[in-house]
Amino acid sequence: MEITRTSVSGVGVVNHFLTRGGQRFGVLVYQTGRRSLLRYGAGDPDVPVDRIELDLDEADQVAAVLQSASVADRLASLERQLAELQGRSA
C-alpha cells in the first residue's frame, strides 16, 4: 500500500492511501481531531466522490475493527515478551 501525507492549510492533514488493487481513499484529520473518510473515484484524484464524517469515538471504533489484533491481544503479547526478556514465564 502506498501512503502519502499532505498538510491542508487551516484544516489539518490528509493521509491518502493507494491499495495494491488501485483503489484510492483518504483520512482527513482536522485540527480539531475530527476525522473524515474520503473515497476517490476514477476521475479527479484530488476530489473525493464520497465523504464520511466521524466523531472521535467513531474513529476509534473503526480503527479497532481495522486492527489486525485487538489492543488487549497486543498488550498480552507485549507482556509475555517482557516477561521472557526478564527471564520469567508469563
C-alpha positions as CSV (number, residue, x, y, z in Angstrom):
1,M,0.0,0.0,0.0
2,E,1.2,3.4,-0.9
3,I,0.6,6.2,1.7
4,T,1.1,9.9,1.3
5,R,0.5,12.6,3.8
6,T,-0.3,16.2,2.9
7,S,-0.9,19.3,5.1
8,V,-4.1,21.2,4.3
9,S,-3.5,24.8,5.5
10,G,-6.1,25.9,8.1
11,V,-7.8,22.5,8.0
12,G,-5.5,19.6,9.1
13,V,-3.7,16.7,7.4
14,V,-5.0,14.3,4.8
15,N,-3.5,10.8,4.5
16,H,-4.0,9.3,1.1
17,F,-3.9,5.5,0.6
18,L,-3.5,3.6,-2.7
19,T,-4.2,-0.1,-2.4
20,R,-2.4,-2.8,-4.4
21,G,-5.7,-3.1,-6.4
22,G,-5.5,0.6,-7.4
23,Q,-8.3,1.8,-5.1
24,R,-7.7,5.2,-3.5
25,F,-9.1,6.6,-0.2
26,G,-8.1,9.1,2.4
27,V,-8.4,10.0,6.0
28,L,-8.7,13.7,6.7
29,V,-7.6,14.6,10.2
30,Y,-8.9,18.0,11.2
31,Q,-7.0,20.3,13.6
32,T,-10.0,19.7,16.0
33,G,-9.2,15.9,15.9
34,R,-12.4,15.0,14.0
35,R,-11.9,12.6,11.1
36,S,-13.4,12.2,7.6
37,L,-13.0,9.1,5.5
38,L,-12.7,10.0,1.8
39,R,-13.3,7.8,-1.2
40,Y,-12.0,8.7,-4.6
41,G,-13.2,7.6,-8.0
42,A,-11.5,7.2,-11.3
43,G,-11.9,10.9,-12.2
44,D,-10.1,13.7,-10.5
45,P,-7.6,12.2,-8.0
46,D,-7.9,15.2,-5.7
47,V,-11.7,15.4,-5.4
48,P,-13.4,12.8,-3.3
49,V,-16.6,11.3,-4.6
50,D,-17.8,10.4,-1.1
51,R,-17.1,11.6,2.4
52,I,-18.0,10.0,5.8
53,E,-17.7,12.3,8.8
54,L,-16.6,10.6,12.1
55,D,-16.7,11.8,15.7
56,L,-13.6,10.9,17.7
57,D,-15.3,7.8,19.4
58,E,-16.5,6.6,16.0
59,A,-13.0,6.9,14.5
60,D,-11.7,4.9,17.5
61,Q,-14.3,2.2,16.8
62,V,-13.4,1.9,13.1
63,A,-9.7,1.8,14.0
64,A,-10.3,-1.1,16.4
65,V,-12.1,-3.1,13.7
66,L,-9.3,-2.5,11.2
67,Q,-6.5,-3.6,13.6
68,S,-5.0,-7.0,12.8
69,A,-5.1,-7.8,16.5
70,S,-7.1,-6.2,19.4
71,V,-5.4,-3.9,21.8
72,A,-5.9,-6.4,24.6
73,D,-4.2,-9.2,22.4
74,R,-1.3,-6.9,21.6
75,L,-0.9,-5.9,25.2
76,A,-0.9,-9.5,26.3
77,S,1.7,-10.3,23.7
78,L,3.9,-7.4,24.9
79,E,3.6,-8.6,28.5
80,R,4.7,-12.1,27.5
81,Q,7.6,-10.7,25.6
82,L,8.6,-8.5,28.6
83,A,8.4,-11.5,31.0
84,E,10.6,-13.5,28.6
85,L,13.2,-10.7,28.5
86,Q,13.1,-10.6,32.3
87,G,13.7,-14.3,32.5
88,R,10.4,-15.4,33.8
89,S,7.5,-17.1,32.2
90,A,4.1,-15.3,31.7
